[in-house]
Amino acid sequence: MRKLLVVSQAPLNNEIAETLKAKQWDVHEATDPEAARQLAEEQQFLVALAIFPEKKNAKGEERIRELVTCLPEIKWVAALAEQQIARHGMKHFIAERLYDFHVFPLEGDRISTVLGHAFGMAQIEQDLITMEPLTAPNRFGLIGESEVMLALYRMLQRAAESDVPVLITGPTGTGKELAARAIHDHSSRSKAPYVAINCAAIPPSLLQSELFGHEKGSFTSANNRKTGYIQSASGGTLFLDEIGDMPLESQATLLRFLEDKIVTPIGATRGVRVDVRVIASTNVDLEQAIQNKAFRADLYYRLAFLTIQTPNLNQREHDIQLLASYFLEQVATEAGIRNLKFSNEAIAALRLYHWPGNVRELRSVIFQAALSCDGTLIRPEHMKIQLEEPLPLAAASPPPEPQERHAAPNVQPYTMGTLKNAREQSEKHNLEFALARNASNVTRTAQELGVSRMTLYRLMAKHGVARNASN
Ligand SMILES: Nc1ncnc2c1ncn2[C@@H]1O[C@H](COP(=O)(O)OP(=O)(O)OP(=O)(O)O)[C@@H](O)[C@H]1O
């Protein structure tokens, strides 16, 4: 049976209900939008049928439109009267929110066929979302499908195919270590050791001996001979995490090693030749560090034959949901908490949050939410995130109407100097340009900006940006 949500003020007539049942639809009826939302949270429908009131009822129509807008994950088919199509805003609504529509009178066979198409399509999309990022081999075990991530995969591929030193830069928690591991695993060195060291976690006085090793008795606490990390990685890859925190003295020794590939342990009289590939990562701006004389420029150029940047999570809104689902699967396998789902509000909150701690923070938020959730549905209150703005019920409002086309834009007051204002202005400009580039097509604009259509509408409402209706 295929689950179907039907929203209609009046119960379905018997004949239609029987036909749908005979066509393998498991019908769940809701007579008002609130009940429909509730059902949708519990049942995870792929498709729904919204039956508009047959008699003129502006409020009733508006509530159905709001409901449909609030549940964009569902493929909606609406049944409505011919004359309703001409009503204010209805064509926009049909084009942008519905999978298809059906003009009264309701006919069971015809509606079942349309719903069947919607269902098939939804299944394919769902498979793509849940399967592809987890299995696609060229994604290097990383989750994410946004443009910036696809660009990252291309760079990782290039890095894996070559043997030059790589510098991975990016904010904390964006997957630099995962990227380094992925390069090693896909390179010709994959069978040899991968040794990762965190340069910030080792006291500066010890770093030298940790990297290069020491002979017994070479300094007071050197009770035994010790092989350094570089030698342990022989034939493989050495990952130097947080290289920006490496003391200048060690930088000089590392540079010497990169130039001649010879490791001389502390206290040793002879050096050994070691073949390792070095991948380094940093979340500090090394060019700035060079200017501040905290990092050697010559070492930077030795390390950065190829530089790869891992993107901020808030640059890739679509990936947030993929990652959240992925971490929920990890919760199931690692913590044994199964059958958890996100409420629509929880997903909206995850998308709205700005994620200063990036993927690491997202992972921790999902794990904590799973542990604090008492039922099976994760809601915003289970997640320890502080939103800068309230959840967008306003996102449910339909896009501006054509007649607003010549209206003066609703310019937000702008005070020079504050970061928030600068960000808002740049967000607004990007939005306007993206809409213009895509001839006001909401779906394409949302894709280009890497946000959902719901978020795009929210941004348009927030900045008072109208679509140019002539397009
Ligand atoms: N694209 C991704 N897909 C799946 N998991 C990810 C992704 N990016 C990051 N993670 C996870 O997020 C966490 C942080 O990743 P990682 O340690 O690689 O970040 P980092 O950039 O090296 O952080 P830092 O700069 O603080 O060392 C890890 O649990 C990692 O598995």
The ligand as an SDF file (V2000), in Angstrom:
LIG
                    3D

 31 33  0  0  0  0  0  0  0  0999 V2000
   31.6220   16.0930    4.7160 N   0  0  0  0  0  0  0  0  0  0  0  0
   31.5740   15.3630    5.8350 C   0  0  0  0  0  0  0  0  0  0  0  0
   30.9000   14.2140    5.8640 N   0  0  0  0  0  0  0  0  0  0  0  0
   30.8210   13.4820    6.9910 C   0  0  0  0  0  0  0  0  0  0  0  0
   31.3900   13.8120    8.1500 N   0  0  0  0  0  0  0  0  0  0  0  0
   32.0940   14.9520    8.1870 C   0  0  0  0  0  0  0  0  0  0  0  0
   32.2220   15.7870    7.0320 C   0  0  0  0  0  0  0  0  0  0  0  0
   32.9810   16.8410    7.3640 N   0  0  0  0  0  0  0  0  0  0  0  0
   33.3020   16.6830    8.6620 C   0  0  0  0  0  0  0  0  0  0  0  0
   32.7870   15.5520    9.1700 N   0  0  0  0  0  0  0  0  0  0  0  0
   32.8780   15.0880   10.5560 C   0  0  0  0  0  0  0  0  0  0  0  0
   32.9960   16.2580   11.3600 O   0  0  0  0  0  0  0  0  0  0  0  0
   33.9480   16.0740   12.3870 C   0  0  0  0  0  0  0  0  0  0  0  0
   35.0870   17.0800   12.2070 C   0  0  0  0  0  0  0  0  0  0  0  0
   35.8280   16.7690   11.0330 O   0  0  0  0  0  0  0  0  0  0  0  0
   37.4240   16.9640   10.9420 P   0  0  0  0  0  0  0  0  0  0  0  0
   38.0830   16.5770   12.2400 O   0  0  0  0  0  0  0  0  0  0  0  0
   37.8890   16.3080    9.6990 O   0  0  0  0  0  0  0  0  0  0  0  0
   37.4370   18.5650   10.8150 O   0  0  0  0  0  0  0  0  0  0  0  0
   38.7010   19.5310   10.7720 P   0  0  0  0  0  0  0  0  0  0  0  0
   38.3840   20.5370    9.7190 O   0  0  0  0  0  0  0  0  0  0  0  0
   39.9520   18.7410   10.6300 O   0  0  0  0  0  0  0  0  0  0  0  0
   38.6160   20.2380   12.1870 O   0  0  0  0  0  0  0  0  0  0  0  0
   39.7720   21.0190   13.0170 P   0  0  0  0  0  0  0  0  0  0  0  0
   40.2400   22.1680   12.1660 O   0  0  0  0  0  0  0  0  0  0  0  0
   39.0460   21.4920   14.2390 O   0  0  0  0  0  0  0  0  0  0  0  0
   40.8370   20.0080   13.2940 O   0  0  0  0  0  0  0  0  0  0  0  0
   34.3810   14.6350   12.2980 C   0  0  0  0  0  0  0  0  0  0  0  0
   33.5450   13.8750   13.1470 O   0  0  0  0  0  0  0  0  0  0  0  0
   34.1330   14.2830   10.8480 C   0  0  0  0  0  0  0  0  0  0  0  0
   33.9350   12.9090   10.7090 O   0  0  0  0  0  0  0  0  0  0  0  0
  1  2  1  0
  2  3  1  0
  2  7  2  0
  3  4  2  0
  4  5  1  0
  5  6  2  0
  6  7  1  0
  6 10  1  0
  7  8  1  0
  8  9  2  0
  9 10  1  0
 10 11  1  0
 11 12  1  0
 11 30  1  0
 12 13  1  0
 13 14  1  0
 13 28  1  0
 14 15  1  0
 15 16  1  0
 16 17  2  0
 16 18  1  0
 16 19  1  0
 19 20  1  0
 20 21  2  0
 20 22  1  0
 20 23  1  0
 23 24  1  0
 24 25  2  0
 24 26  1  0
 24 27  1  0
 28 29  1  0
 28 30  1  0
 30 31  1  0
M  END
$$$$
